[in-house]
Amino acid sequence: MKLLSFQHDGKVKFGPKVKKEEAVWDVLSIAEAYGETDFPQTIIEGIALGMDFVEKARKLVVKAQEDESPERFKHAFTAIEWLSPIPRTPKNVICVGKNYADHAAEMGSEAPPEKLMIFTKSPTSIAADEQDLPIHDDVTDQLDYEGELAIVISKKGRNIQKQQAYDYVFGYTIANDITARDIQTAHKQFFLGKSLDGSCPMGPYIVTKDEIPNAQQLTVATKVNDDVRQNGNTSDMIFKIDELISEISKYVTLEPGDVILTGTPAGVGKGMNPPTFLRKGDVVKISIEGIGTLVNRFV
């Protein structure tokens, strides 16, 4: 199932994409119309139910399809304001640095990291697909992109065993780990340079794990103004998805709705010769097979 979050008539809602249509099912309206009082009211409440939530949503869609006026439960994409699939995470977005050897090399590392490099981005950095993002030229002239697969966590866990890690995955989305390289260098740490407003767009959907049988075999491609900059594959991760979840959970309790960015392949602006950073008017498109394309313009 492809799930999205959106705003309609001033209300934050969520639902599955209508198959073969550029529209979304308003499952909250369907639940209300059919007296389904136990249906989750927020996307995170739903995620916490795991695949049971997906089944509940599917049953509501079937009811809507059988309704004498199913169109009343649909919203065309042109009639909604897109939000990040998770408009606000329970805690900071968890990020993995230098998790592709070719990216580590382009950033100047002599060898790939032997241990996980973890940093975070503030929840206030979260933005949506098709949202115009600030270039922040008042504080940086080295704004960079990083296309990444993002993991959405489904249930609370600590000290998760590697062989059980996928039990804690709800699904996947696309993220752009936008970074102010000069701020990152000046502060000798990542938080400020990674947490500017709008520096973590995600979307357009969360695709549930049942539709992506092998998340470790997905192409990740980034274009800037239709110029291909990144063309990698999640199979090249140094630390695989199950390792990431297991290792991070040794130190941090993971919760429903937490998001883990898994690292970026080579091709970022800083790694180019000469370095080439984002400018006003640039459009960044990040595509991951099975999920879709995340698009943002910088203004």
Secondary structure, DSSP 4 states (H G I P E B T S, - for coil): -EEEEEEETTEEEEEEBPTTSSEEE-HHHHHHHTT-TTS-SSHHHHHTTTHHHHHHHHHHHHHHHHSS-GGGGEEEGGGSEEE-SSSS-SSPEEEEES-BHHHHHHTT-SS--SS-EEEEE-GGGEEETT--B---TTT-S-EE--EEEEEEE-S-BSS--GGGGGGGEEEEEEEE--EEHHHHHHHTSSHHHH-STT-EEEEEEEEEGGG-S-TTS-EEEEEETTEEEEEEEGGGBSS-HHHHHHHHTTTS-B-TT-EEE----S--GGGSSS-----TT-EEEEEETTTEEEEEEB-
